[in-house]
Every structure is written in C-alpha cells, then in structure tokens.
C-alpha cells in the first residue's frame, strides 16, 4: 500500500496512536491475560486431578486396612470367647 497523500498518512497515524490504537493495545493485553489465565487454570486442574487420584487411592488403602483390623478384632473376640 503506497501513501502518496500527506492526508492519508496523518489519518493513519492518528488512527494508530488514537482511540483505535488504544483499543488494539487493550484487546492485545486482554488476549494475553486470558491466555495466561487459561494456562494457569489448566495447570491447576491437572494438579488437583492428581491430588484427587492420590486422595482416592489413600482412602481405598485405609479402608482395606480398617477392614483387616476389624477382621483381626473379630478373630481375637472369637479366640477369647
């Protein structure tokens, strides 16, 4: 695109440095912020998913241990009776 007319160049510069330019900068900043926010949320979701899996596994293991302790107690009661 060639600008031979001084008026066209000044109009372009006013648009780039005026409200339009501010709008472009604001939208660019918003896009970068939202992109970073999405990455952060995705990372947190994955970290929490791993924590939930570990929590679930731990509870299952504890449940099995408690069941074994209950069986041991029942066996001891039978032996004492």
TAPENOR-V579071 format. One record per residue. RES is the residue in one small letter. SS is DSSP state (H for helix, E for strand, - for the rest). Layout:
BEGIN
RES	SS
RES	SS
END
This chain:
BEGIN
x	-
x	-
x	-
x	-
x	-
x	H
x	H
x	H
x	H
x	H
x	H
x	H
x	H
x	H
x	H
x	H
x	H
x	-
x	H
x	H
x	H
x	H
x	H
x	H
x	H
x	H
x	H
x	H
x	H
x	H
x	H
x	H
x	H
x	H
x	H
x	H
x	H
x	H
x	H
x	H
x	H
x	H
x	H
x	H
x	H
x	H
x	H
x	H
x	H
x	H
x	H
x	H
x	H
x	H
x	H
x	H
x	H
x	H
x	H
x	H
x	H
x	H
x	H
x	H
x	H
x	H
x	H
x	H
x	H
x	H
x	H
x	H
x	H
x	H
x	H
x	H
x	H
x	H
x	H
x	H
x	-
END
